[in-house]
Amino acid sequence: MSKEQFLQELERQLKVLGESECERYLDYYDEMIEDYKENGFFEEEAILKIGTPKEVIQVILGEQDTIELKVRSTGSKVINILLLILGFPLWGALLLALICCIASVYIVIMSVPFTTGVVAVSSLFVSVVGIVGTPFVIANGSLAMGITQLGIGISCIGIAILSAIVTWIILKVVVKLTVRFTKWLISLFRRKVVRV
């Protein structure tokens, strides 16, 4: 990759920062490439030392944690509190809707391992009842029914074991998804610091 291609890619991605910030970074990386070239590196080697445009952009945008906002103040804490209270029906409803949406995502994610876990526990219960009850059915004179009940009880043990294994596998995946979703949610609120 040539220096021109590298700087063009940076410029294309950094336009979101504004013209002056974009120019500042472009000048910085242009000078860095020139410094490497003065130290005996070829242009391509210098760019490899700096990193790909994607890596450089991630570093630059990662440093952009602060947003400057000019917020008009009413000048009075009483008026601010009054506006906060009067606006509660709107922002309170939105906050409650957001909390319900987040909770529903967690419920949907956890419903799959819960369902397979319930199948495992109920199959285990059916197998225990079937196996323990088999002698009583045979004692009542129904050998065929007793053997059938024993077979169902043993097959339910297999279903219980299989369901437990599936539950364990799904639970590991769901925990990873839940952790990833939670980190994403937290990053939405931590990413930007607002200075007034």
N, C-alpha and C positions, 0 to 999 in steps of 0.2 A: 504494500500500500504506500502510495506517495504521500508527501506532506500535504499537498493540496487536497487530495481525497480525504485524508484524516481530518483536516481543518474544516472542510465542507460538511463532513458528517457531524462534527461537533457543532458547527454553526446551525445546522438543520435541527438538531435536538435541543440546543440551548436557547432557541428563540423565545421559549416560554419565560425565561428569566428577564427579558427586556434587553434592549439594544446595548446599553452601556455595560451591563454584567456580561453579556455574550461577548462583546468586544474585549473586555478585560481578560476573560478566560482564553479566548483565541490568541490574544497577544502573548499570554503567559506560556501556552503550549507551543506556539511558534518559536518563541525565544528558547524554550527548553530543547526543542529539536535542534535548533541552531547550535546551542551549547554542546550537545552530544556530537554533532558533526565536527565542531571545532576540536573536540577531544579525540577525533580519529574514527568515529563510527560512521558507517554509511547511513543514508536517510532511512532505509527500511529497518536497520538495526536500532536506530534511535527510536523509531516509532514502536518497535517491539519492546524496548526497555520501558517506554511510557505505559504501554498497554493498548488494548483495542479501544476504539471509540466508545463502545458500549460500557466497558469497565470504567473509563474516565468519566463518562456521563453519570454513571451510578455514584461515583465518588463525589462529583460536583453536586448532584441533586441531593445526595445524602447530607451535605453540609448546609443545604438550604432549609433549615428547620424553623427559621423565624420569619414571620410575616408581620410587616408593619401595617397596622390599621389605625386610621384616624376615626375615632368614634366620638360623636358629639355627646357631650354630657349635658344633662339638664341643669347641672350645678347644684342640685339639691338631693340629698339622700332620701328625704321624705317622698319627693316626687318619683325617684327611681323605685323605691319600695312600692309605692302606690301603682306605678305602671306594671311592676312585676306581679302584683296581686291581681290587677285587672286583666292582665294577659294570661293568667293561669288557665282559664278554660281552653284557650288555644294551645299554649305550649304544654300544659299538663296532659291534654288529650293526645297530642303528638308523642309525648314522652311515653305515655302508657301504651300507645299503639306500637311504638318501637320496641318496648320491653316485651310485649306479647309476641311480636314477630320473632324476636331473638329466642324467646322461650319455645316457640313452636318449632323453630329449626332444631333446637336441642331435643325436643320430644320426638320429632320425626326421625332424627338420627338414632336415638336410643331405642326406638320401637322395634327395630329389626332384631337386635340381640335379645331384647326382652321376650319377643315372640318365640324365638328358638329356645330360649331358656325355659319358658313355660311348657313348651312341647317336651323338653327333656325331663322336667320334674313330673309332669303328668304321666308320661310314659313309664317313668320309674315307679310311680305310685300304682299304675295299672298292672305292671309286671309283678310287684310285690303282692298285691291283692290276688292276682291270678294264680301265682305259684303257691301262695299260702292256702288259698281256697280250694286248690285241686284235690287234696285228700278228702275234703268234706263232700265234694261233688261225686267223687268215686264211691265214697261210703254210702251215698244215697242210691247207689245202684246204676249210675249212669257213667259207664266206663268211657264211652265215646265222647261224651260231653266233658269229662275230666281231662282226657288227653288233649282235646281241642283247647280247653282253658289253659293247660300247661304250655301248649305250643304258642298260644297268644301271649302268655306271660313271658316266655323266653324271647319271643320276637320283640316284645315291648322293651326288654332289656337292651337289645341291639339298637332299637330306635332311640332309647334314652342315651346310650353311649354316643351314637352318631350325632344326635342333637346337641349333646354337651360339647363335643368336639367342634361342631359347626358354630355353636355359640361362642366358644373360646376364640376361634379364628375371627369371626365377625366382630367380637368385642375388641380385639386388638386393633382392627382396622378402624372401628368406630372411635376408639380412644384417640388414635392418630388424627382422624378427621376433626374430632371435637377440639383437640389441642390446636390444630392448625386454624380452625375457625375462630377460636377464642383469641389466638395471637393476632389474627387479622382484624378482629373487632377492636382489640386493644390498640393496634397500630393506627386505626382510624382516629383515635382520640389522642394518642401520644405524638403523632407525627409532627404536628405543627404547634408552635408556641406563639401565642398571640400577644403582642405588646401593644398596649393602648397609649 
